[in-house]
Amino acid sequence: MKVKSLIVGACAAAALLLAVVPLAGQIGGRATRPKVQRPDGPVWEVIRKNCTACHGIDDYAFYSLDRAGWQKLIADKHKPDGDGLSDADRDVLLDWLVMKFGPDTKPFPRTYVPPEITTFFSDPEANRLMNRACTKCHGVDRVEKTRNSTEGWRVTLVDMRERGAQLSDQELEQLVEWLARVWGTNQDN
């Protein structure tokens, strides 16, 4: 009977360890990122030529869309002057995206635990950081036209960081606080 209790206890401890280990990567740090296997051939050439200057291919794993959804996402996430894709390149990319990250796949979860901040940005500090981190991929006018709650800004900035914006956790949270204060909403949800 004692051996059986030890075996049950060991199994319970192993199960607890397996449940806790993935959480350990989240404590006090950034969320884990998906690992997308790089495609070969024409798909990689299209991605390398048109996409990787602003974001990695791992970003695709956060979505699970049909062709129309991918087309809309590509149009919405790029500068107003277009994504620069030829029709042939767009078709190659969309075919691969739908095959690899279509509506029947499960998107990679987005998780982020915001650290508590104790220092806040002034307007000039926040503007310098926005110009450094945001304008590589889009204009500041896109930020200025948007109104979000604190959590809405956090979701947006985590998404931008996952796409390549260079923001530390502290900078991200300071910018969230400033954006919500300057370009926020009256509701904080």
Secondary structure, DSSP 8 states (H G I E B T S, - for coil): -HHHHHHHHHHHHHHHHHHHHHHHTTTTS-----------HHHHHHHHHHTTTT--GGGGGG----HHHHHHHHHHHS-TT-----HHHHHHHHHHHHHHH-TTS-----------------HHHHHHHHHHHTTTTS-HHHHHT----HHHHHHHHHHHHHTT----HHHHHHHHHHHHHHS--SS--
